[in-house]
């Protein structure tokens, strides 16, 4: 999945995850997504842009609103 690849790349490029979420979000109805996240549409676009710097809280809210979730697994 696209987001999984971004997570793998995030060690070298921390902006990979928000950028990937932005691409996924833009494929949805951004106005409705922003409403579910509790942000303005413009604020959500900005947070998930390549130059954006969203909080962890925003990333989790967007992920949840998209019907996704993060899972941590031991690599050892």
N, C-alpha and C positions, 0 to 999 in steps of 0.2 A: 504494500500500500504506500501511496505517496507520502503520507505523514510519517510512516515508519522509517522511510529513507531519510527524511528530514531529521528525525530524532537521531539516527546514526551519524549524520553529518554535523549535528549540533555541537559535538565536542570541539570541532575545529571552527565552526561558524555558528555561534549562539543565536544569530538572527534567522537561522534556517527554519526553526519551528514556527515562530510568529509569521514568517513569510509564507510558509506552506499553509498555515491556517487561513491566512488572508486569501490565498488562491482558492482554497476550498470554500471559504465564506462568500467570495465573490461569485461563485457558481450557484449560490443560493439567493434567496431574497434578503439582501443586506438590511433593508428597513425592518423586516420582521425579526431577523437575527439580532439586530441592535436592540430592538424592544425587549426581546427575551433576555439579553445580556444586561440590560439596564444602562445602555449607553446611547448617545446620539449616533446617527448613521455616519456622520462625518468623523466623529471621535473614533468609531470602530474602524473606519477606513484608515485613519491616521495611525492608530495603534498597531494595525496589522500590515502596514506598508513596510517596504524594505528599510526605511529610515525610522520606523516606529520602535518604541521601546516599552511594550506592554508589561504590566505587572504580572506576577505569577497568578494572581487572582483573576485578572482579565483573561489570561490564557485558559485557565480552568473553566471559567464561565462560558467562553466561546466554545471550548471543546464539549462541554456538557450540552450547550444549546444546539450543537451540531449532531448530538446523539453519539458522541465518542467519549472515550475515557482513556486515561493513561494507566498503564500497568507496569510495575517494576518487577524485574526478574533478576535473580542472582546469575551472574555470568561465570561464577566459579564452579 
